[in-house]
Structures are given as C-alpha cells and as structure tokens.
Amino acid sequence: MGQRIILWRHGQTDWNIENRFQGHSDIPLNEEGHRQARTAAPLLKNLSPDRIISSDLIRAQQTAQALADICHLPVSIDAGLRETHGGKWEGKTGAQNREEDFERFVHWLDGDDEPAGETGEKRSFIAQRAVSAIERALDNSIRTLIVVTHGGTARCILGKMLGMPMNQWSALGGLSNASWSIIENGHHRDGWVLVEHNSGSLPEPIYGEESGA
C-alpha cells in the first residue's frame, strides 16, 4: 500500500491581501482565513489522516488546529516547514520590492537559487529543511500525512519530492489559501506522483504570489 502526503497551505492573512512578503513574520489568520480553514477541514478529514504536522508559524498552526479539532489528532510542530525567510524583502509589498530591488526580485520570482532579499534563504535550503521535516514524520505506520505549510514552501517540497529540476519549480502554479496538493507513491513509477494540485473548492484567487505566500 502506498502513502499519501497532503500539502495544505494556511488560510488567508491580512498580509496576503496586501501582497506583503510574510516569510518568517508571524502573522495570524484573519477572519476569512479562519473560515477557510474550517471549511476545508471536513474535506480533509474524509481523506482519513493519520498524522498532522505544521509549520511553527501561527497562521499554519491555526489552520492545522481546525482539522485537529474534528479529527481528534495532535498537531506536531516543526519549524522546518516555515515559509522562506525574505531577508530585506520581508514585510514589504511586491510593488515595493520591484521598485527597490527589481532585478534580484524578478530573478527570484523566476526561480533562481539566490537568497531571497539578499540576506534570506535559498530555495535549495528551504526544500531540504522542509522535506527533512516530512521524512521525520512519515514512518511506515502512516498512510496519509497532512503537512500544513506555506505556498512557497509547498512549491519547494513538490519540486524536490517530484524530482524536478529547480529551474522548473516555478512552473508549478501557486496554492490558494487553505487549498492543498496531494502526492502519492506506489503508482506506476518509482517515487512520488502529483495526483491533485491546488484543490479544495471552486477556484479561488491566489493571494501572495510575490509575498512569500
């Protein structure tokens, strides 16, 4: 029997709407974000999760708790699932970062492996720390693992676990708030297969594509 990993992006925050680079900034869900998490939780419960792990940032923990409350599962916190540290871009809007650091910012959006905001994190590092967090949680007893994380981190996880070249990770579309992607192993090929992407409801706007998501 194969295993399933569900990468669930946190619900909406005020900074998502403002297109601010959140990164490691600990911004809570807004009212809509709490509603999104509560709406998504029963759908994810139907996938019979065995374990829930979450980024330590409050927006992810609040999202995870909406599912934990109805599944009666604990939430294991792992800082390895955090969003990208945005360096000098953190807290600024996409428009500000384009104006102040255009070339570096646009190259980063295109998927290069330079540190975000000059002093932040590289994608290769984010991918390694986040996949390591998943590997710590995914033992042979787990059929379905819920990973509550962030949009940028989810893209790095997908790119690395699907074996994609890093310069193609940006071809993976973003996750809407409180939406998820599912990868599974045990299919016709070795390794992981993307079976759903940006699922959860009718299509929603993808806020925060330039903001550390």
Secondary structure, 3 states (H helix, E strand, C coil): CCCEEEEEECCCCHHHHHCECCCCCCCCCCHHHHHHHHHHHHHHHCCCCCEEEECCCHHHHHHHHHHHHHHCCCEEECHHHCCCCCHHHCCCEHHHHHHHCHHHHHHHHCCCCCCCCCCCCCHHHHHHHHHHHHHHHCCCCCCEEEEEECHHHHHHHHHHHCCCCHHHHHHCCCCCCCCEEEEECCCCCCCCEEEEEEECCCCCCCCCCCCCC
